Amino acid sequence: MRTQRWLVLAICATSIFLVGLDTTAVNVALPSIGDDLGLATADLQWAVDAYTLVLASLMITSGALADRIGRRRVFRLGLALFAAGSVACALAPSIGVLVAARALQGVGGSMLSPVALAIVVGVITDPRQRAQAIGVWAAVFGLSMAAGPVLGGALITGLGWRTVFWANLPIIAIVLALTFRFVPESRAPKARRLDLPGQILLVALLGAIVAALIEGPRLGWTSAPLLAGYVLIAATVAAFIRVESRRDEPLIDLDLFRRPPFTAAVGGATAIFVALNVTLLLGTLYLQQARGLTPIEAGLVTLPMALAATVCAPLSGHLTGRIGPRLPLRLAGACTAAAGALLAGLGDRTDMTVLSAAYLFAGIGVGFANAPITNTAVSGLPAARAGVAGGIASSARQVGAALGVALAGGIVADVAPDRLAAATRPGWALVAACGLLILLVAQASPATAPATPKPVAERSREPLSPPR
């Protein structure tokens, strides 16, 4: 039985690897995609953010749907949709088709990340083993995000950018077969109703924010379309708060944000992925366009990040299980800030050892951040809502990824290669600021390790917000 629990973790972690890989591997492919399809920087941003935006928007609903109709069932459907989206991406003849296919991948991915975490949490119930398992899960996710440029660069250099998507198919086939054989079906004891009004408003809100950030540099921040966008964002925020506060079972329970640890986990997840994706996108464009490196050479420069994320994430899970999340989060914040500070004066001839050191610190930051953030978010909710808990934490990550890509793209929009290095400097300041924010998040996180869980019957009666 113990062996099967860890096998289930391996199966779920492999699916997470795919979700993370397709978030970042495409970054290193962007110059090749742009050359092949004749695209501008803003169009290339949509090729990345169409995926992350859909992921962020649908994860909570996918988690709630899995709690209702079965986690294994939704997990298998997500694998099938992810495979279909990968095929469509590989065959895409234009940017419109590619963006639509990336969105389909995002729908499938939204059924993998939170549901996989809920399956793991349901199978591994001991709090210390769960923290370690989440550390492994976070290690795989961090590795996929950090290793994406390396693997993507290798595939692109050999066979072209479309190979990045074809490579998903054999992995999906293996995971799907193992899921049928080893992953047990599970549901929440009391599944929530789906919140369609809240879901529609969340998609509209995130879409409007990302669209404004991507199109702002091209259209002008005070242009009529952007001014209308600001009004739409404000109106959507007001409508979302009004709708969610009046529903018995909202998409996002706003009372959860009254709990400092939960709010800290969501803020930390967003910040670390803004920093990661700003680093990846600006680094990719700088290395290939300003320094003239090939995709594989650019990917190899980021290798220290992949190695650091892989080594540090399990250690972070171990520390979180033994002493609590504060120390790992402090290490994550300090290293992320150091990564941004190292590149604050980036120039056309900056030594590659400086870049490698910055990527090393970024990888340490990502590695140490994921486990305590995930554990804090999941531990802050009743076990019966594990799918929704995973969805909120994972959505915060993908919101950060989408915002990071949009912000980074806006910083270097329409910048000539010979001016690219200097243009990226505000982005590195943003990375350093994210690190400082994570240091603040550490102070709001629990100071001790996870406690032994209460009986299920007692947990189910606990309020979701503090006594008033």
N, C-alpha and C positions, 0 to 999 in steps of 0.2 A: 504493500500500500504506500509506504514511504517513497519507494522508487517511482511509483506511478505519479505521485504528487509532483516530484521534481521533473518528471517527463512532461507533465502538463505545463509546467513552467517553461520548459525548453520550447515546446510547441508554440505557446503564446508569445514568448520572447522573440521567436523567429518572425512572427507576423509583425511585431513591433519594429523589428529590424527593417522590414520592407517599408513600413510607413515613414520611418525616419530617413531611410536611404533615399526615397523618392522626394523628400523635402529638400535635401541638400545636394544630391548627385546632379540634379538639373542645373544647379548654380554654375558648376564648372563647364556645363555644356552650353551655357547661354551664348558665349561668343560664336560657337559653331552653329547653333540654331539661328542666330542673327545673320550670319554670313549666308547660310543655306536658303533661308526664307526672306532675306532682305528686310530685317526688322530694326526698329529703333529701340532705345533702352526702355521706354515706357511699355512697349509691346512685350518685351522680354520679361518685364516685371510681372505682367499678367500671366505669363506661362508658369511662373512660380506661385503667385498669390491666388490664382484660380483654385489651386489645389489646397493651399493652407487655409484659405477663406472658407471653403466648403467644410473642411475638416473641423475648423473652429466652430462653425455655425451648427453643425449637426451632431456633434459628439454627445451632448447631453441628452438629446432626444433618442439617439441610438442606444445609449446606456439605459434609459428608461424603457425603451422598446424591448431591449434584451431582458430586462427584469420582468417584463410582462409576458412575452411569448417564448422565452428561452434563450439563454446566452449562447449556447452552442449553435442553435439555429441561426441566430443573427450573425454570429462569427463566421459561419460557413457562407452565408449570403454575402458578407463583406469581402471574403476572399474571392468569390466569383465576380463581383462587381469590380474589384481591384484588377483582376486579370483582364476583364473586358476593357477597362479604361487603359491598361497598359498596351494592349493590342492597338487600340484606336490612336494612342499617342505615337506608337512606332510607325503607323501608316499615315499620320497626319500630313496632308499636302499644303496646309496653310496655317496661319496663326489662329484663325477662328476655330478651325477643327481641333488644333492642339489645345487651345484654352478649354473648349468644351470637353475634350477627352480628359484633360487634367481635372476638371470638375467632377467627372464621373469617377476617376480615381479617388478623389476626395470623399465622395459618397461612400465608396467601399472602405476607405481608410477610417472613416468615422465609425464604422461598425467593427473595427478591429481594436483600436487602441483602448478605449474605455472598457469594452467588453472583455478583452484579454485580461486586463487588470482585475476586473470583477471576478473572472473565473479563477485567477490565481489567489485572490483574497478569500474566495469561497472554499478553495481546496486546502490552503495552508492557513490554519486558524490560530496556531500558537503565535503570540505577539512578537516574540524575538525571532522565530523562524520566518514570520511574515516580513519583518523589517529586513532580514537578510535576503529573502526572496525578492522583495521590492528593490533591494540594492542590485541584485542580478538583473532584474527587469530594467532598472534605470541604466545599468552598465551597457546593456544591449542597445537601448534606445540612444544613449549618449554616443556609443560607438558608431551606430548607423548614421547619426547626424554628422559626427566628425569624420568618419571614414568615407562618407559620400563623395567628397571631392577626389579622394585617392582612387576609389573604385571607378567612379565616373570618368575620371581622367584616363585611366587605363583602357576602359571600354571605348571611349571616344577616339583615342589615338589609334587604336587598332582597327575598329570597324565603323566608326561614325556615331553621331549622337543618338540615333534611333536604337542602337544596341542597349543603351541604358534601360529602355523600357522592355525590350525583348528578354533581357536577363531576369526579369521578375517571374516569368511564366514557370520555369522548372521549380523554383522555390515554392511558388503558390501550390503547384500540383502536389509536392511532397507534404506540405503543411496540411492541405485539405485531406489527403489520405490518412495522415496520422490523427487528424481531428476526429474523423469518423470512428477510428479504432480506440482512442485513448481518452478523449476529453469527455467528461460526464456532462449531461444536461443539468442545468440549474436555473431557478427563477427566484425572484424575491418573494418572501412569504406574503407580502401585500404590495403588489405592483401599483405604481401611480398611474393616473390617467395621463394621456399625452396632451401637452399644452400647445395646440396648433397656433393660436394667436401669438403666444409668446415666442414660438419658434420663427414665425414669419417676421415678427418685429426684430428679433435678434439677427436674422439674415440681412434684413434691410439696414440695420444699424452698422454692423461690421462691414457690409459691402460699401456703404456710403463713406465710412471713415477711410477704408483702404483706397477707394476710388479717388477721394479728395487728395490723399497723400501721393498717389501715383500721378494723377493728372494735374495737380497743382503747379509743379514747375513748368509744365508745357503750356497750360492755359492761363496761368497767372493767378496768384493767390487772392486777388481782389476782382477777378473777372466775374461776369454774371453767373456762369455755371457753378463756380466755386461758392459764391455767395448763396446761391440757391441750395447748394450742398450743405452749407453750414446750418441753414434753416431746417433742412430735412433731418440732419443729425440731431439737432436740439429737440425737434418735435418727436422724433423717434425715441429718444431717451426718455422724454416725459411720458409718452404713451406706454413704453415698456415698463417703467416704474409703476404707472397707474394700473396696468393690466396685471402685472405680477403680484402687486400688493393686495389685489382683490380676489385672487384665485386660491382655492383651498389647496390645490396641488400644482404650484407654479413650475415653470421650466427651471427657473433659478429662484430658490427661496431667499429673498432679500434679507430675512432675519439671520441667515447664516453669517452675513458680513458684520453682524454685531459681535461675533466671536473673533477676537484678535488673532488666534493661531490660524484660523481658516482664511481670514483676509490676508494674513502674511503669506500663506502658502500660495494663494492666487496671485498676489503681487510679485512674489519671488519668481514664480513660474513664468510670468509675463516678462519680467526684467531679464532673466537669464537667456531667454530665447530671442528677445530683441538684440541683446549683445552678441549672441552666437550668429544670428543671421546677418547682422550688419557686418560682422567680421568676415563671414564666408563670402558675401556678395561683393563687398568692397575689395577684399583680398583677391578674389577671382578676377575681377575686372582689372585691378592694378597689375597683377602678375602676368596676365595674358596680353593686355593692351598696352600698358606702360613699359613693361619689362620684356615683352616679346617671348614669354615662355610658352611651350606647348601645353595642352591640357594635362598630360601625365606629369610634366615637370611642375606645373602649378599645383597639382594634387599632391605631389611628393613634399612640397614645401609645407603643406598642412599636416603631414604625417605625425609630427609630435603631438598635435591636438588629438588625433585619433588614439594614439598610444596612451596619452595621459588620461583621456576620458575612460578608456577601457580599464586601466589600472585603478583609478581613483574611485569609480562608482561602486564596486563591491566593498572597498574599504569604507566608503561613506555609509553604505548600508549597514556594515558591521558596527561602525561607531554610533549610528543612529539607534540601532537596537540596544547598544550597551549603555550609552551615556546621554542619548538624546540628540536633537537636531542642531543645537546651537553651534557647536564647534565645526561640524561640516559646513554649515552655512557661512560661518565667519571665514573659513578657508576659501570657500567659493567666491565670496564677495571680494576678499583681498586679492585673489589671483585674477579675477575678471577685471578689477580696476587696474592691476598691474599690466595686463595685456593691452588695455586701451592707452595707458600712459606710455608704454614702450613705443607705440606707433604715432604718438601725438605730433612728432616732427617728421613724418614720413616724406621721403624725397625720391627722386628718380634713381639715385645711387645708394639708397639705404642698404647696408650689408644684409645678406640673406640670413646670417646668424641672428640678427635682431628680429627679423620676421619669424624665424623658427622659434625663438624664445617667446615671442608674443603668442604664437599659436600654442605653445606648450602651456603657458599660463591660462589661455582660454580653455584648453582641454581640461586642465585641473579644475577650473571653475565650473564647467559643465558637469564634470564627473562628480564633484562633491555636492552640487546643488540638487540634482534630481531626486536622490533617495530621501533626504529629509523633507523636501517639498512634498513629494508624493505621499510619504508616510503621514505627514501632518494633515494633509487634506483628507485622506481616507480615514484616519483615526478620529477626525473631527465630526464624523457622521455615523449614524446607526448602521450596523452591518447590513440590515435589510436593504439599504439604499446604496450598496457598494457600486452598482452600475452608474448611478447618478454621480456619486462621489468621484469615481474615475473619470467620468465625462467632464466634470467641472475642472479638475486638475489638468486634464489633457487639453481641454479647450483653451485654458489660459496659456498653455505652451504654444498652441497653434496661433492664437491671437498675437502672441509675442513674435512668432515667426513671420506672420503676415505683416505686422507693423514694422518689423526689422527690415524686411525686403523693401517695403514701400518707402521707408525713411532713407535707406541706403541708396535706392534708385533715384530718389529725389535729390540727394546730395550731389550725385555725379551725372545727372541728366544733361545730355548734350555737351558734355565736357570733352575736349580733344585729348587724345592720349598723352601729349606732352605736358598737359596741365592736370592730369588725373591725380597724381600723387598729392599735390597740394590741396586739390578739391576734396580728397577723402578725409582731411584732418578733422572737420567737425564730427564725422562719423566715429573716429577713435575717441573723441571727447565724450560722445554719447555712450560708448562701450564702458569707459571709465566711470561715468555717472551711474550706469546700471550696476556696476560692482559696488559702488557706495550705497545704492539703494538696497542691495542684498544684505549688506552689513546691518542696515537698519531693520530689515526683515528678521534677521537672526535674533535681535533683541525681543521681538514679539512672538517668537516661536517658543514651544514648551522647553523648559530647562532640564527636564528629566527624560529618561527612556520610556517607551510605551509600557503601560501597566498591564497586568493580567486582565483580560476582558471579563466583564460581568456576564451573568447568564443572559441568554437571548431574551427571555421574557422580561427581565429587568431593563435591558437596553432598549427594548421596543417602547417602554413607557417614558423614556427620557425625553424632555422637551428639546426642540431644535434650537431654541434661543435661550439666553439666560433668563432667570426669573425677573419679572419686572416689579 
